[in-house]
Amino acid sequence: MTSEYHLEQRALTWFQDTDREYHHGPDIVPDGETLERHSLLGATMKAGGSGE
């Protein structure tokens, strides 16, 4: 049986293997190290943060 943790790890590996950048969630919040989100209310990130 696949757990949520294992599914998440496989997804993160896939993103990294396809040259996507990975940032830990707390690092991309509006007051985090890397500003990728302007608000916690929306689901979109700034341009370039998605797989264009």
C-alpha positions as CSV (number, residue, x, y, z in Angstrom):
1,M,0.0,0.0,0.0
2,T,1.3,3.5,-0.9
3,S,1.2,6.1,1.9
4,E,0.8,9.8,1.4
5,Y,4.4,10.3,2.4
6,H,5.7,7.9,-0.3
7,L,3.4,9.4,-3.0
8,E,4.7,12.9,-2.1
9,Q,8.3,11.7,-2.3
10,R,7.7,10.2,-5.7
11,A,6.1,13.4,-6.9
12,L,8.9,15.6,-5.6
13,T,11.5,13.3,-7.2
14,W,9.6,13.5,-10.5
15,F,9.5,17.3,-10.4
16,Q,13.2,17.5,-9.6
17,D,14.0,14.9,-12.4
18,T,12.1,17.1,-14.9
19,D,14.2,20.2,-13.9
20,R,11.6,21.9,-11.7
21,E,12.8,23.8,-8.7
22,Y,11.9,22.5,-5.3
23,H,11.3,24.8,-2.3
24,H,10.1,23.7,1.1
25,G,6.6,25.1,1.8
26,P,7.6,27.4,4.7
27,D,10.3,29.0,2.5
28,I,7.9,30.3,-0.1
29,V,5.3,31.9,2.2
30,P,5.0,35.7,1.9
31,D,7.5,36.3,4.7
32,G,9.8,33.3,3.9
33,E,13.3,33.1,2.4
34,T,12.1,33.0,-1.2
35,L,9.1,35.1,-2.0
36,E,7.0,32.9,-4.4
37,R,3.6,33.7,-3.0
38,H,2.1,37.1,-2.3
39,S,-0.7,35.6,-0.1
40,L,-1.6,32.4,1.6
41,L,-5.2,32.7,0.2
42,G,-4.3,31.9,-3.4
43,A,-3.0,28.8,-5.0
44,T,-0.9,30.4,-7.7
45,M,2.7,31.3,-7.6
46,K,4.6,34.1,-9.4
47,A,5.6,33.6,-13.0
48,G,8.3,31.1,-13.4
49,G,7.2,29.1,-10.4
50,S,5.0,26.9,-12.4
51,G,6.2,24.5,-15.0
52,E,6.0,26.7,-18.1
